[in-house]
Amino acid sequence: MQGCGVTGRGGVVVPSPTRPTLPQAKRRSPWLLIPTTASYGKQHEMKYVTSPQSKCNLPGERFGRHVTRSTAKATLEMSGQFQQPVSESSRDYLTRAFHSASTKRRVLSRVECFLSSDPINSGWLKPRRWENFTSLESACVQPEYKIPIRTRADCKAEQYEITGSPLSPSDVPSEAVRIGDTNETSPWWQEFPKRWTIVLLCFFAFLLCNMDRVNMSIAILPMSSEFGWNPATVGLIQSSFFWGYLLTQILGGIWADRFGGKVVLGFGVVWWSLATILTPLAAKIGLPCLLTMRAFMGIGEGVAMPAMNNILSKWIPVSERSRSLALVYSGMYLGSVTGLALSPLLISKFGWPSVFYAFGSIGSVWFALWQSKAHSSPDDDPEISKAEKRHILGGGTFKEPVTSIPWRLILSKAPVWALIISHFCHNWGTFILLTWMPTYYNQVLKFNLTESGLLCVLPWLTMAVFANIGGWIADTLVQRGVSITNVRKIMQSIGFLGPALFLTLLSKVQTPAMAVLCMACSQGSDAFSQSGLYSNHQDIGPRYAGVLLGLSNTAGVLAGVFGTAATGYILQKGSWDSVFKVAVVLYIIGTVVWNVFSTGEKVLE
């Protein structure tokens, strides 16, 4: 009987089980491809039946073989040889296997197998309907994609002698089960998730950002001595950075949303690194040139946060958003620690210009890595795996870059204003503590300048640690089913009420050790904001994440500028208790606004 040449994807090739005589077997080489999978937890008895008039047009027909017997019964009990999933290299493996076979007489087996399965993370194939193949009618097995399985096969065979020529590479099915040793693994650096490569590069960008920013606070002492600057001039130089920094907050967000985060963040790092290197030359030329160079440096650093927010909104799924942002922002804190620790050493050995040359030059190394490894979105990365891309998308699709910013729509949303107001309240207290802390240690706690400098590092370290702790807690809550809105409100409430509590206690403590502990706890709880308002821009409008961060961070920078100036005025008229009370009131206002108007749902498409 002339029958179907049955092939499929993901099968094992066996001969027709009932060849009449040995001479007949030499005339033609019948093959049957038995699929090596079944639905989970079930057993199947399979019969492939053919009729003389039928011929099936299946993909495997290119083998040029036909089944000449009516039934093929299979009972596959799964074995370790079939534990490997379908892979792209299966074609090459089977080609080598078939070519290694002799073109002369070969022995294949009649196979009786039993099918069972269990799910794994790879694709296998299963015939659609086994029960239809019990009559002597023409039938073709049409494969369909099923839940991934792991297979094992223990077979017993009756021998048949057949002849035939080896299969050419074009005869091998495009997807087949790979049999043999598949323990080859790629190096760990090739398997490292691409999204976390982006996160680490952003982490180092922010580390450089604060290293280049804080070096002036150390170098300004020998510089003022060399150039004869008075305190008013020193204050003007320190503030000139914020001129450019404020200018590019919103612009950086617009550029990032239009042209991609890779381009804008790369531009920012190169720009501020070059400005850092040119700072000693500008100082020697004259004060106006130095002020301009510091403002240029602010322009470069001003685009960093919006660009980073844009690129992570495309690369990081919601379930990993808090911890990734916490890691990136901890780079800022560690950058301050590194800059404050290394600057005095470089200045004492090589002079104050060495700080700017050394820190600025590192930016070129980072930029080379950024250009070769980073992409604005997973859709632009040719090396990312399909599995990781599906994980990042979470069932969604990539959006095209925005061509225009819907300002009226953005500013009409209450959650956007909750971000802006909360960012202002948060940064008021944060900038006061970070700017005036050395003065507080010296005037109130009576620490000398050396001790004050060492203690200034403690809050940055505390924030770096607790930011990452908060990120892991927030993502764990999301993964366990807590709504994103509730997670953001919980984390930001800690970021507001924690500092408010410890600043209130600070005015009541009697010993320097307890005062330092309260300051450290205040900054540690403040770092939970990275999993609250700092993550919320991507929640409510991922396509406009850069613009949203630019808007809210502009308010945050203004809070730092005004808060620092207001603190000096309050200290002239009152005491540190009054300074802390103003910060506590703003923390409480921020808590109320955040819990009433914020949301974790998308409000901007």
SETI-781791 format. One record per residue (C-alpha): x, y negated, z negated. Coordinates in pm, whole numbers, plus 50000, padded with zeros to 5 digits. Layout:
BEGIN
    px    py    pz
     X     Y     Z
...
END
This chain:
BEGIN
    px    py    pz
 50000 50000 50000
 50128 49656 50090
 50092 49428 49789
 50180 49095 49638
 50532 48970 49603
 50471 48843 49252
 50711 48595 49102
 50675 48321 48847
 50863 48085 48630
 51027 48218 48318
 51020 48591 48397
 51231 48908 48405
 51268 49092 48734
 51182 49465 48722
 51105 49717 48994
 50764 49850 49079
 50717 50123 48822
 50596 50411 49039
 50820 50460 49341
 50722 50788 49512
 51058 50922 49632
 51419 50821 49649
 51432 50783 50030
 51136 50549 50022
 51309 50339 49762
 51592 50272 50003
 51365 50124 50266
 51269 49817 50072
 51357 49664 49737
 51036 49589 49554
 51058 49348 49267
 50809 49235 49010
 50865 48931 48791
 50709 48992 48451
 50657 48670 48254
 50841 48686 47923
 50590 48501 47711
 50250 48532 47561
 50026 48320 47349
 50129 48302 46990
 50058 48603 46771
 49881 48808 47042
 49961 49128 47230
 49884 49196 47592
 49874 49497 47823
 49936 49368 48172
 49842 49531 48503
 49928 49372 48834
 49710 49526 49105
 49745 49482 49478
 49558 49587 49791
 49688 49674 50138
 49546 49364 50303
 49665 49107 50056
 49977 48902 50042
 50016 48628 49782
 50181 48300 49868
 50367 48244 49545
 50685 48045 49490
 50881 48365 49446
 50787 48491 49794
 51117 48364 49922
 51268 48677 49764
 51132 48864 50066
 51008 49153 49852
 50661 49305 49798
 50516 49526 49531
 50420 49864 49680
 50252 50024 49385
 49922 49935 49224
 50002 49884 48859
 50279 49755 48642
 50226 49808 48275
 50432 49602 48033
 50466 49620 47661
 50738 49380 47556
 50866 49374 47201
 51079 49064 47183
 51460 49086 47134
 51749 48845 47085
 51836 48831 47452
 51526 48628 47525
 51552 48381 47244
 51685 48106 47464
 51448 47857 47624
 51428 47773 47990
 51727 47560 48082
 51854 47382 48387
 52155 47610 48399
 51940 47921 48436
 51961 47902 48817
 52340 47920 48805
 52340 48202 48554
 52101 48424 48750
 52285 48350 49072
 52606 48476 48921
 52429 48781 48780
 52273 48877 49114
 52593 48818 49311
 52791 49031 49072
 52567 49326 49149
 52685 49567 49416
 52525 49550 49760
 52519 49926 49761
 52304 50156 49556
 52191 50009 49230
 51986 50148 48947
 51696 49953 48803
 51445 50066 48551
 51082 50117 48506
 51018 49902 48205
 50759 49951 47936
 50751 49652 47706
 50534 49486 47445
 50482 49108 47431
 50477 48903 47116
 50588 48553 47046
 50642 48268 46804
 50668 47895 46876
 50993 47705 46916
 51078 47372 47066
 51114 47475 47429
 50889 47556 47720
 50794 47907 47838
 50532 48039 48073
 50238 48276 48040
 50004 48421 48300
 49659 48268 48274
 49432 48572 48272
 49562 48921 48208
 49219 49088 48198
 49155 49018 48567
 49421 49261 48685
 49252 49591 48606
 49093 49669 48945
 49245 49756 49279
 49190 49409 49412
 49436 49155 49531
 49543 48935 49243
 49806 48671 49196
 49943 48564 48863
 49934 48186 48835
 50162 48066 48555
 50061 47790 48318
 50261 47599 48057
 50204 47724 47705
 50329 47649 47357
 50704 47717 47337
 50789 48066 47219
 51080 48279 47120
 51099 48624 47275
 51265 48952 47202
 51268 49258 47425
 51334 49623 47344
 51277 49830 47656
 51306 50191 47759
 51352 50273 48123
 51318 50542 48385
 51583 50511 48651
 51526 50447 49021
 51783 50405 49290
 51731 50110 49522
 51934 49927 49778
 51938 49571 49892
 52156 49270 49940
 52238 49020 49665
 52019 48716 49636
 52151 48385 49760
 52138 48077 49536
 51829 47956 49722
 51646 48275 49623
 51677 48215 49250
 51371 48061 49086
 51412 47697 48991
 51326 47775 48628
 51401 48116 48481
 51484 48276 48153
 51854 48266 48086
 51985 48603 47971
 52316 48626 47797
 52532 48408 47578
 52380 48062 47543
 52565 47946 47235
 52741 47665 47422
 52679 47336 47244
 52767 46979 47330
 52999 46772 47109
 52821 46596 46825
 52888 46252 46969
 52698 46347 47283
 52402 46477 47082
 52393 46171 46851
 52058 45994 46910
 52094 45697 47143
 51854 45486 46938
 52083 45512 46636
 52380 45416 46852
 52192 45092 46923
 52119 45046 46551
 52485 45093 46456
 52602 44848 46721
 52352 44591 46590
 52477 44661 46237
 52834 44575 46337
 52716 44268 46529
 52554 44133 46213
 52859 44225 46006
 53070 44010 46242
 52803 43739 46231
 52839 43680 45858
 53214 43738 45854
 53254 43451 46100
 53005 43237 45908
 53146 43267 45555
 53515 43232 45648
 53473 42854 45665
 53362 42842 45300
 53705 42980 45204
 53917 42810 45470
 53763 42468 45404
 53974 42431 45086
 54319 42434 45253
 54177 42255 45559
 54044 41963 45352
 54378 41941 45177
 54567 41932 45507
 54339 41683 45686
 54244 41473 45383
 53868 41529 45396
 53653 41402 45111
 53357 41600 44965
 53107 41417 45189
 53302 41520 45499
 53323 41878 45374
 52945 41886 45329
 52896 41747 45680
 53118 42017 45828
 52938 42292 45638
 52596 42167 45748
 52692 42122 46115
 52655 42497 46164
 52278 42470 46106
 52234 42213 46384
 52293 42475 46649
 52147 42757 46440
 51808 42589 46422
 51816 42498 46790
 51828 42853 46926
 51598 43046 46691
 51289 43015 46911
 51488 42987 47235
 51671 43308 47150
 51340 43486 47102
 51205 43360 47435
 51522 43464 47619
 51526 43808 47455
 51161 43879 47539
 51215 43772 47900
 51565 43899 47984
 51617 44178 47731
 51788 44202 47394
 52112 44345 47535
 52191 44038 47742
 52100 43783 47474
 52273 43954 47180
 52584 44015 47390
 52585 43647 47489
 52546 43543 47125
 52839 43750 46998
 53072 43633 47275
 52966 43271 47224
 53014 43256 46847
 53337 43464 46862
 53485 43219 47112
 53374 42924 46897
 53538 43088 46594
 53869 43131 46776
 53864 42768 46896
 53784 42625 46550
 54150 42563 46445
 54220 42382 46774
 53905 42171 46734
 54003 42077 46379
 54344 41957 46494
 54191 41749 46774
 53956 41564 46539
 53649 41572 46322
 53389 41513 46602
 53534 41805 46796
 53519 42030 46487
 53155 41936 46418
 53067 42017 46780
 53244 42351 46762
 53063 42448 46442
 52730 42356 46602
 52826 42571 46905
 52892 42858 46670
 52545 42808 46522
 52398 42827 46873
 52550 43172 46921
 52443 43307 46584
 52095 43157 46621
 52001 43403 46898
 52125 43710 46710
 51824 43787 46493
 51555 43735 46762
 51756 43940 47014
 51813 44220 46766
 51445 44225 46675
 51352 44249 47042
 51583 44537 47123
 51490 44740 46815
 51119 44692 46888
 51178 44890 47208
 51420 45150 47072
 51286 45240 46728
 50958 45425 46662
 50734 45306 46380
 50834 45596 46155
 51199 45478 46156
 51148 45102 46178
 51207 45007 45815
 51527 45202 45763
 51678 45085 46094
 51610 44719 46019
 51736 44762 45663
 52062 44908 45794
 52108 44623 46042
 52040 44352 45784
 52270 44523 45536
 52539 44453 45794
 52487 44083 45719
 52532 44139 45348
 52842 44354 45393
 52976 44099 45640
 52961 43835 45368
 53141 44070 45127
 53409 44150 45386
 53459 43786 45483
 53483 43667 45124
 53728 43947 45038
 53959 43929 45342
 53974 43553 45399
 54186 43471 45091
 54432 43748 45178
 54479 43629 45537
 54510 43264 45432
 54772 43338 45167
 54988 43540 45409
 54938 43379 45750
 54772 43041 45689
 54413 42925 45730
 54401 42944 46115
 54461 43322 46097
 54113 43376 45954
 53945 43230 46263
 54177 43406 46508
 54142 43748 46342
 53765 43745 46287
 53688 43594 46626
 53901 43848 46816
 53706 44145 46678
 53406 44025 46878
 53576 44127 47204
 53605 44488 47085
 53238 44493 46989
 53134 44343 47323
 53320 44613 47518
 53133 44885 47327
 52804 44700 47363
 52837 44675 47741
 52915 45044 47783
 52671 45194 47531
 52374 44959 47492
 52061 44909 47703
 51769 44674 47645
 51520 44962 47634
 51524 45344 47664
 51375 45307 48012
 51700 45141 48125
 51926 45411 47981
 52008 45689 48230
 52169 45910 47964
 51887 45930 47711
 51716 46267 47685
 51351 46311 47775
 51277 46442 47427
 51419 46133 47259
 51235 45904 47499
 50906 46081 47416
 50983 46046 47045
 51046 45673 47080
 50733 45614 47285
 50511 45821 47057
 50260 45877 47337
 50271 45519 47466
 50438 45363 47767
 50704 45099 47817
 50577 44746 47872
 50722 44514 48130
 50923 44216 47997
 50708 43911 47935
 50710 43638 48199
 50537 43372 47992
 50477 43317 47622
 50109 43280 47518
 50175 43017 47253
 49809 42935 47195
 49726 43300 47137
 50026 43357 46910
 49962 43053 46691
 49592 43137 46662
 49659 43462 46474
 49645 43457 46094
 49909 43736 46056
 50156 43516 46249
 50106 43230 46004
 50136 43478 45716
 50481 43565 45855
 50586 43199 45888
 50467 43092 45542
 50601 43403 45369
 50939 43364 45538
 50961 43006 45413
 50874 43106 45054
 51114 43400 45063
 51413 43205 45195
 51366 42916 44951
 51457 43139 44658
 51714 43343 44850
 51914 43044 44976
 51906 42875 44635
 52053 43179 44466
 52320 43239 44730
 52420 42873 44764
 52413 42759 44402
 52515 43082 44231
 52886 42992 44187
 52784 42660 44031
 52543 42837 43795
 52810 43085 43688
 53058 42803 43624
 52833 42546 43454
 52594 42769 43259
 52777 43097 43204
 53120 42926 43173
 53299 43162 43410
 53613 43031 43576
 53632 42991 43953
 53805 43325 44007
 53541 43512 43810
 53269 43317 43987
 53409 43415 44326
 53416 43782 44232
 53063 43773 44095
 52941 43605 44414
 53012 43932 44594
 52787 44132 44360
 52450 44007 44494
 52549 44087 44854
 52646 44441 44758
 52324 44483 44561
 52117 44363 44856
 52297 44598 45097
 52223 44900 44878
 51863 44818 44791
 51773 44715 45146
 51852 45069 45264
 51674 45227 44967
 51365 45022 45046
 51385 45118 45413
 51387 45490 45337
 51099 45452 45091
 50890 45259 45345
 50948 45507 45628
 50872 45800 45397
 50540 45643 45303
 50453 45592 45671
 50542 45952 45753
 50319 46075 45469
 50019 45895 45611
 50012 45565 45421
 49894 45292 45657
 50155 45053 45793
 49958 44758 45655
 49970 44896 45301
 50339 44983 45330
 50429 44630 45444
 50222 44475 45166
 50373 44700 44898
 50733 44639 45005
 50695 44262 45044
 50514 44233 44711
 50820 44392 44551
 51037 44148 44749
 50841 43854 44605
 50740 43957 44253
 51071 44125 44166
 51279 43805 44206
 51002 43602 44036
 51014 43833 43733
 51393 43835 43699
 51428 43461 43750
 51174 43410 43470
 51378 43638 43245
 51697 43458 43344
 51598 43145 43157
 51549 43347 42837
 51865 43560 42824
 52143 43468 42583
 52452 43651 42711
 52644 43615 43040
 52626 43992 43101
 52245 43990 43088
 52235 43682 43309
 52448 43853 43576
 52227 44164 43550
 51914 43955 43604
 52069 43785 43908
 52171 44120 44057
 51824 44270 43998
 51662 43963 44149
 51864 43999 44468
 51819 44375 44476
 51439 44350 44466
 51455 44064 44717
 51612 44307 44968
 51286 44506 44985
 51165 44225 45212
 51355 44393 45496
 51085 44661 45492
 50809 44403 45450
 50796 44078 45643
 51119 44141 45839
 50969 44461 45985
 50626 44309 46048
 50718 44114 46363
 50749 44442 46554
 50424 44571 46406
 50193 44289 46510
 50349 44204 46848
 50630 44430 46975
 50640 44258 47316
 50689 43920 47145
 50905 44041 46855
 51187 43802 46948
 50962 43496 46963
 50786 43588 46639
 51113 43625 46451
 51236 43299 46603
 50927 43121 46470
 50938 43265 46120
 51316 43240 46086
 51302 42873 46185
 51078 42822 45885
 51321 43029 45678
 51622 42821 45781
 51432 42498 45705
 51354 42640 45361
 51724 42698 45307
 51815 42346 45415
 51542 42172 45214
 51568 42409 44918
 51942 42356 44883
 51900 41977 44891
 51600 41985 44654
 51794 42194 44403
 52063 41927 44380
 51797 41661 44321
 51622 41873 44053
 51952 41932 43870
 52012 41557 43855
 51675 41501 43687
 51615 41828 43505
 51766 42170 43436
 51819 42513 43585
 51491 42625 43432
 51312 42378 43657
 51500 42512 43962
 51393 42868 43882
 51031 42764 43814
 50995 42607 44159
 51129 42926 44318
 50892 43143 44111
 50590 42934 44214
 50682 42973 44583
 50732 43348 44539
 50379 43376 44394
 50230 43165 44676
 50405 43389 44928
 50268 43701 44757
 49909 43576 44777
 49935 43464 45141
 50101 43789 45244
 49850 44021 45079
 49549 43827 45208
 49646 43761 45571
 49918 44005 45680
 49854 44328 45869
 50053 44618 46008
 49828 44655 46312
 49911 44522 46656
 49739 44187 46715
 49935 44075 47025
 49938 44291 47337
END
